[in-house]
Amino acid sequence: MPAFNSYDLENNYSWTRTLKDDLKLSGEPDGSEFDNKEGNEMLYMINKLMKNLNVTRVLDGQKLERMLTLYPANYRTQAHVEKWVIDNWGRYDAHA
């Protein structure tokens, strides 16, 4: 599956984390706090979710990007945010 890349993103992000040095950006989503303002963390979550949802289109990745900016404030960890997105994937209107 092709990766969703930074040029596919619709919004602007901070790019302070490096992929090779940050354990939050590898493995499976976990109890680490999710930062939806950080570009590499957004790309990590979008690509993980695309794989878990078995979707491949850039439009699907952009829908995920929008969902990752709208999740409820009480969902703070990568694992909680991932679960919320998966649970709400079919209900979310990509054009809202």
N, C-alpha and C positions, 0 to 999 in steps of 0.2 A: 504494500500500500504506500503510495507517495506521501511524504510528510507535508503537513500544513506548515507553511513557512512565514517568516516575518512580513514578507510582501503581500501575504494573503490577509493580514490583519486589517480591520477597518478603523481601529482607534490607535492613538499614540500611547506609548508606554515608556517607562523608565527601563533602562537596560544595564542595571548595576550588577546583576549576578552573572557569573560565568558557569556554563554548563558543566565543565569538567571539575570544578571545585565545590559545587554545591550539592550536598546529598539530597536536598529537597527536590532536585530536578532529575532524580533517577529512581529506578525501582517503581514500586506501586504507590499510589496516593496513600498517605498515612495520617498520623496525628499532628503533622506539621501545620502551622498556621498558613493559610492560603492568602497570597497577596495578588489581587487581580489588577494591580497597577504596575506590576513588574512583567516586562515582555517575555523573558525566558520562562518564567513560571506559567504565564498564560499559554505559551506554545507547548510546554510540557503537558499541561492539563488538557488542552484541546487535542493533542495527538493521542494521549492516553484514552480520552473519551471517544474519539473517532474509532480507535481500535476496539474498545469495549462495546460500542454501539454498532460496530460493523458498518460504518459509513465511510465514504471515500471522497465525496465531492467537496470542493472548496466552499460551496454554499452551505454545506453541512457544518464545516468548521467555523464559518462565520456565524451561523446560528448558535453554535456552542459558545463562541466569543460573546455574543449578546447575552446568552443565558448566564455566563460567568460574570457578567457585570450586574445582574439583577437578582442573584440568589438572596434569600432572607439573611438579614444581618446576624442572626443567632447561629448561622452555619459558618464556622470560622476555620475548620481544618480542611485539608485537602480531601480526606476521606468523606467528611460530611457534605462538602460541596459536590464531590463526585456522585454520591448517592442522590442528592437532591436533583442534579441534572438528569441522571438516568431515570429517576422516578417521574420527572416532569417532561422528558423529551417529547413524547407524543402529544402532550397538551399545550406545548408552547408554540405560539404563532410566530414564525420567523420574521414576519413583516410587521409585527406590532411595534 
